[in-house]
Amino acid sequence: MITFGGLGFLRKTLVLVAVLLFSVGAYAKPMQQPKYVILITIDGLRADMIDNPLMPSPFLKRMSRDGLRVERVIGVPPAATYPSHTTLVTGEVPARHRVFYNRPFLWNRDTARISYWYADSIAVPTIWQRAHEAGMKTASLFWPVSTGSPYIDYNVPEFWSLNYSCDQMAYIKPFCTPAGILDELEQNACGRLDTITYQAGSLQRDGRTAAMANYLMNRYQPRLMTIHLITTDYSQHALGTWSERLLEDVASADHAVGSIVENLRLTHRLDSTLLIVTGDHGFCDYSQTLSPNVWLTRAGLLSTEPGGAWSACFYGGGNTSFLYLRNQHDDKTLQRVRHLLNTLPAGERALFRIVEKDELTQKGADPAVALALEPRVGVAVTNNRTGDVVSNRRGGTHGFLSGQDPTTLIAFGPGVTPGRRDTIRQTDIAPWICAALRCASLNDK
């Protein structure tokens, strides 16, 4: 049985004057420094998964009570897995770190099987880099946009083959560092990983990831470790924010976090480790889908298939549709799109708001975007080019610009005073980690 007796002791023995204050763009450097930092993301983590007494999350509930709890973490545009995870390790918005979506917009070419996998897509320093430059060991498990990073000593990245029928775990072994580390983890920590034992969305996956994390911590003692737990994302996309399957997934993620905390306690590292658990985004339910590219194909501005002629294209990044022009200075096409939007039937026009360039720039979206469409809650956007503009379909979505889908955060460890705060920004977390490890600032050249 996993226990948290160490948390109560930790709470009493913390230096209470070491207060970590969060605010927009600012934080206070903790006076008591941790030796280790572990950053865990639970994909699609919502505050309800912790606060709702019906959610099977006893470990997260205990951590929330005994540690620092931030109710709302405001994400970046769009609040999607890859740009959000990149913000978590850089402290920057997409306009600066340059990871704009899960899959890059390729100017009317097919992006269905491409993602921002490689760490060299990131245009700014990361917490891995700063820790590595300070002589610290680093580790990461299944973190997006980490493949090939020279700053992660023990790295099993989020990466997969375009041939979905292949053994994905065998495929990624050459991309794990150092050579042989995945074999070592299979032999000593988690057992054989394959499409049955480690399938994306499987209940087995988060527990095996935790076993790998515990082995790396015990064997190599990285000062900084980043861990991505993914299971809770799958059921919410398919079934929305409440289902029996989601309860199972929450229990799986909660147990994985509990296993990591128990390992810290058993190895006497609990009082020297800053543990941060957060998400990349939240979720909202939807009952309708909106496909704005259908308007463009009907108007002759976009080919019905990727690769054809086009003047304008909407690209759904999360639950916001971003408009790209083939020629960014093509004011005539932009005005045609505006006229098209303003003359839609009232029922369609009521499903979204137009987000102008100034707001997109202020929030840090891709500078190449001309405008965006943010649907109202209850509506999800698609990239479909043909078929119905509006369809009835249910599920869960994320990626709003206006913050309807925030995630949450729990932290405990040296320098953290237990309590509750209302809101921070996702960009605040990476600078906090650098300060906690006494690394160089992310803003340093």
Buried (B, 14 or more C-beta within 10 A) or exposed (E): EBEBEBBEEBBEEBEEEBBBEBEEEEBBBBEBBBBBBBBBBBBBBBBBBBBBEEBBBBBBBBBBBBBBBBBBBBBBBBBBBBBBBBBBBBBBBBBBBBBBBBBBBEEBEEBEEEBBBBBEBBEBBBBBBBBBEBEBBBBBBBBBBBBBBEBBBBBBBBBBEEEEEEEBBEBBBEBBBEEEBBEBBBEEBBBEBEBEBBBBBBBBBBBBBBBBBBBBBBEBBBBBBBBBBBBBBBBBBBBBBBBEBBBBBBBBBBBBBBBBBBBBBEEEBBBBBBBBBBBBBBBBBBEBBBBBBBBBBBBEBBBEEBEEEBBBBBBBBBBBBBBBBBEEEBEEBBEBBBEBBEEBEEEBEEBBBBBEEEBBEEBBBBEBBBBBBBBBBEBBBBBBBEEEBBEEEEBBBBBBBBBBBBBBBBBBBBBBBBEEBEBBBBBBBBBBBBBBBEBBEBEEE
